[in-house]
Amino acid sequence: MNKELIDLAYITTMIDIACGVPLYEIEKEIKKEELKEEYEVCAGMLRALKKSKYISIRNLNKIIRDEH
């Protein structure tokens, strides 16, 4: 597994969510990536999606700053 690719997909997805991309759009993108068999990308996106459901936008932005 490519950890760098997972981390890149995670932080990119967190930024998308913080910028207001609807979660259903993220879910659609995950399905597209899964069809392309980009499982590392899916893993990073899923991690971001799950994490974002339980935190505020302020905390989301803090996570992005800390991990970027």
Secondary structure as UniProt FT lines:
FT   HELIX           3..18
FT   TURN            19..20
FT   HELIX           23..35
FT   TURN            36..37
FT   HELIX           39..52
FT   TURN            53..54
FT   HELIX           57..67
//
